[in-house]
Amino acid sequence: MNTIKEDARYIIERSIETVLPEKAVFNSLESLHLPGKTFLLAIGKAAWRMAKAAREKLGQSITAGVIITKYGHVEGDIPGIDSFEAGHPLPDENTIAATTKALEMINAINPDSILFLISGGGSALFEKPVEGVTLDDLVDINNRLLRSGANIVEINAVRKRLSVVKGGRFAKMFAQTTIHSLVLSDVLGDRLDSIASGPAYPDSSTCEDALSTIDRYGLVLRPELREILKIETPHLLSNVQTRIIGSVGRACEAAGVFAKELGYEPMILTTTLDCEARDAGSFLAAIAREEVYDRPLKRPCAIILGGETVVPVRGTGLGGRNQELALSFAIASNGLDNVALASVGTDGTDGPTDAAGAIVDGGSAREMIERGVDPHIYLLDNDSYHALEMSGELLKTGPTGTNVNDLVVLLCR
């Protein structure tokens, strides 16, 4: 019989397999007609795998293409497709160079259609600043927003107005070309204008939203940048067809199937988790402490959540939202038997670390203390990585090739 932590790992790994992009792209292209010259543009952490599947499916009907993905995510050459790696979660010089190259190629080829493959991470990886905005501006503003605790919709409302390709501006730039977008969603509620900051989708955010975000989180900008945020993005586009081909909701459904296979009664609690990571961890520990034999959901049970928590960074440590959630759960569930929690980024990375997340149980905090680590102090310092490293509970998968938010599984026997 597997341990409860082994069950959690099995459910997580099998669920991520169900949202890998290759099959989703293949199936979506079955009914898609791309006449004439087609340019392939793939952006995000899953860009390479999505592009590879499209190339295998469409063959020479793709005239040329560009992939822009995170460092370490290109897995080889794809004939006729140029691959670029760039910065994430913050853009860098390679981001702008790769985006500029893609725009130049599209202009030179003048295709009849663009097959646009979008996955999480596209906001940082597909970027060219508007006139008056520098790369240093982008990095500074993005970094401050990411550390502020702002959610992805708020962050993207600002990002869009600093960029020539975000907020529908890419699609407007090539208004005479039909753009077919296939999207792996990493945004709560699958908001298409927020996924990768909506480069090919009408923007529903406003200048007021962007400025309110800046003011709400206390970011001070020079007057020129505030004026740029007042320039509206396109709210109507007629040349785009968009389809979501993968999301965290599908990963949660798969987790329920695999949990039931192992004998757990599954319940999807939410697919739009968006609170602070440490609050989510302590809340899930409260659920684990409940005696649920007389409740609708009986043990053994699996509580499944999808979404994306936030971490206001107040300390100096290393970690990510999934690791912080797991450490918080470990502290709040200390001493509980037969409970385990796995919290992972489906892309295989969590914050600026080499871990996807962590798998903990009711004995994790005790294990840390026995090794000389006070988990409370590490949590206060946002140093979940080193606390979980000491107890041997980091989950390291490497890049998975997909990105559909985070997946959390709480098991109670």
N, C-alpha and C positions, 0 to 999 in steps of 0.2 A: 504494500500500500504506500502510495506517495505521501510525503509530508504535505502539510497544507501550503507551505511556501512553494513546493514543487508544483502543486496544482495551480497556484496563482501564476507561476511562470509559464506553464503550459497554455493556460487560457490566453494570456497576453500575447505570447508568440504566435499562436495559431490565429488569433484575431487579426494581428497585423498582416499576416499572410493573405487574408481575405481582401485587404484593401491595397495590395500591391498594384502598381499602375498598369502593368503589361496587359493583363486580361481585360481591365476596364477600357483601355485604349482600343484594343482589338475589337471588342464588342461594339464600341461606339462608332468605329469607322465602318462597320458593316453597312450602315444605312446612310452614310455620308457621301454625297457626290461632290467631287472637287474638280471642276472642269478647267482646262487650260493650264497655264503655269501656276504652280503652287509653291509658296515659300513656307517652310516650317520654322516656327519660332517657339522654343520651349524654355520656360523660365521657372526657377524654383528648385527646391531640394530634390524633387522627383523628376527633374527635367530630363536627365540622361536616359532613364529607363522609359519614360513616356515617349521620347523621341526615337529610341531604338525600336520600340514596338510599332510606332507609326511608320518608320522606314521599312521594317519587315513586311508590314501589311500593304503599304502603298507602292513600294519599290520606286521605279523611275518616274512615277507621276509627281514625285517631289523634285522640283527643279534645284533647289538649294535650301540651306537652313542654318540656323544658329541655335546653339544650346548655351544658356547661361545658368550655372549652378554653383553650389557652395564648394569651397576647397575640399578636395578629397572625394568628390562625388562623381567625377568622370571615370567610367570603368573601362574605357577603351575607345578606339576610333569607330565612327559610324560613317560609312561611305557617303560623300557628298554633303556632310553636315560638319560645320565648324563648331568645336566645343571650347567654351571658356569657363574658367573658374574664377570666383570673385568673393568679396567679403560678405559675411553674415554673422551676427544680426545687423552689423553696421556696414554701409557701402564703403568701397575703397576705390582707388584709381582704376583697378581692373574692372570694377562694376561699370564705371562710366565709359571706359574704353570698349568693353564688350557691347554695351547698349548702343554706343555710337556706331560701332561696326555693323550691328544688326540693322539699324536704320539706314545706313549707307547702302547696304546690300539690297534691302527692299526697294529703295529708290532706284538703284541701278538696274535691277531685274524687272521692276514694274509688273509684279505678278497679277494674275487674275483673281487669286484668292490666297489668303494666309491661313494656315492651320496653326492656331495659337494654343499651345499646351501649357497650362498654368497649374502650379502647385505652390504649397506653402513656402514662404521664404522669398517669394517673388518681389515683395516690396523693397527689400534690401538689394536684391540681385539685378533688378531691371530698373535702372535709374540714370537720368541725365538731368541735372538741375536747370531751372529756368535762369534767364539772364538776371544777374544781380545776386545769385545764390552760389556760394562756393562749396566744394566738397567738405571743407572744414565746417561750414555752416550745417550741412546735412548731418555730418557725424555728430556734431555737438548737440543739435536739436534732437536727433534720434536717440542719442545716448541719454540725454536728460529725460526724455519722454519714457523710455524703457525703464529707467530707474525710478520714475515718479509713482508708478502704480496705475498709470492710465491704461485703459483696456485698448484692444487692437483697433476697434472702430474709432475711438478718440484719436489714437496715434495716426491712423491713416487719413483722417480728415485733415490733419496738418500736412502730412507727407505729400498728399495729392497736389497741394497748391504750391509746393516748392519744386515740382517736377514737370518736365515737358511730356512725360509718357504716362503718368498716373491719372487717375480720375477721369478716364475716358479720353484723355488727350492723345494717346497712341492711336486709337481707332479714328479719331477726328483727323489726325495727321494723314491717314490713308483712307479718306472718306470715299474714294472711288473704287476701293478694293473690298471685296466681301471677306469678312473675318469670321472663321469658324473656331470658336473657343471651346476646348474641352478642359474641365476644371476639376482638380482634386481640392476639395474645400478644407481649409484649416481655420475657418472663421465660424464663430457661434451663430447658429441659425442659417448658415450657408448664405450669408449676405454677399451677393456677387459683386457689389461695388466696393467691398472691403477686401476681398480675397486678392492678394498681391496689390492692394490699393486700386483695384479695378481699372487696369489700363485700357480695357476694351469693353467697358460697360458704363451706361449712363450713371452719373454720380448723384446720389441722393443726399449727400452732405452739403453743407453750405459754408460760406465764409464765416458766418456767425458761429457755426459749430467749431471751426478751426480756432478762431480767436477765443472762444469760450474755454476750449481745452487748454490753450496757452495760459490763460488767466487762472483757470481752476487749479492748475498744478504749479503755479507760481514761477513760470518760465519768463525770464526777462529777455526780450529780443530788441535788437536795434530797430529804429523806426522804419528803415528800408524794408526789413523783413516783414514787419507787420503790414506794410502797404501791399507787399506781394501776396500775403494771405487773404487780401480783400478781392483778389481776382478770381472770378467764378470759373468753375470747371463745366464741361458739357453735361447738360441734364437730359439730352435727347440725342440718340444715335440711330441711324437707319441701316447701317452696313454690317451689323454684328448678329451672329447667331450663337447662343451660349447654351452649354449643357453641363450639368454637374455629373461627374462619373464616379465620384467617391467622396465619402464624408465620414465624420466620426460616428454619426448615427448608424451607419452600416457596420462599423467596427464594433459598436456596442451590441448590435443585434447578433453579430457573430460570437461575441464573448458570451452572450446568453446561451447560445447553442452549445458551445464547448463546455461551459459550466454545467449545464444539464447533463451532458455526456459523462461528466465525472460524478454525478449524483447530487449536485447542488441545485436548489430551487432558485432560478435567477429572477432578478428584478432590475430593470433599467430605471435608476432613480432620476437621472437627467442627462441630456446630451448638450446642455448649455451651462455647465459649471463655470462661473466667472468671478468668484470671490477671492479673497486673499488665500494663498496656499496654506498658511498655517491655520487659518480658520477652518478650511475644508478638512485638514487633517484631524483637528480636535473634534469637529462635528462627526466625522466618520468613526472616531473612537467612541463617541457617545452612542452611536448606533450599535457598535460592537458590544458595548456593555449591557445593552438591553437584553432581557430575557424574552425571547420572541416566540416561545412555544405556544402561547395562546393568542398570537397575532396572525394576520393573514399569511405572512411569510414565515415559514417554519425552518428551523435548522435541520440539516445543513443548507445554508443559503449563500447566494452570491449577489452582492449589491454592486451594480455597474454604473459608472459615470463617465461621461465624456465632456470635453470642453477645454478651457484654458484659464487656469488661475493666474493671479498676478503676485509679484513679490516687490513691495516697496523696499528698496535697499537702504538699510540704515546702518549696517555693519560693514566690515571689511573682509568678510570671508568669501569662500567660493561655493557655488551651488547653482541650482536651477529650481524652477517652480515645483517640479515633480519630486525632487529630493527634499525640498523644504516641506512639502505636504507629507511625505513619508516620515520625515524626522518628527514633525509635529504629532502625527498619528502614533509613532513609537513611544513618545513621551506620555501621551494621554491614555494609551492602552497598556501601560506598563503593568505586568503581572497577570494579564488576561491570558487564559489558555485557549487554544483552538481558534485563534483568529489570525489572519494575515492580510496584508494590504500590499498591492502592487500599484505603483503610479509611474507611468512612462510616457515619454514623447514618442509618438508613432514613427517619427523620422529617425529615431535612434540617437538623438542628441537632446540634452536638457541644459539650457543655459550655456555658458562658456566652458563646458566641461566635456570629458570624453565618455560620460555616462548617459544612458537613456532615461534613467530614473533609479528606482530602488524597490526592493521587496523586503518588507519588515513584518515582524509579528510582536506578540505581547512580551517577548523576552528580549527584544532588541535594545531597549533602554538599559536594562540590567547588564547586558553584554558590554555596552559602551562604558558604563560606570566601572565595571570590573577591569576594563582596559585603561582606566584613568581618564576617561572622557566624560565631562559633564554635559549631557545633551542639551540642557536648558541654556547654558552659556553659548554653545555652538549655534543654537537656533537664534538667539538674540543677535549674534554676530553674522547672521546669514551665511554660516559656514557648514551647511548641511553635508556638503561633499566630504569633508574630512571626517566628520562624525560617522557617517555611513561607511566610509572607507575603513575606519578603524574596526567596525563591527562586521565587515565583509559583506555588506548588503547592497552595494551598488550593483545595478544591472547595466552591463556594457554589451550592446548588440552590434555596435558599428552602424554606419548608415544603412537604413533599411530600404531606401529607394522610394519611400512614400512619405506623406506628411498630411495627416488629417486630424490635427489637434492632439490632445493627450487622452489617454485611456487609463481609468482607475478601476481596479477590481478589489473589493473587500470580500473575503471569504470568512464565514463563521460556521464551524462544525458544531 
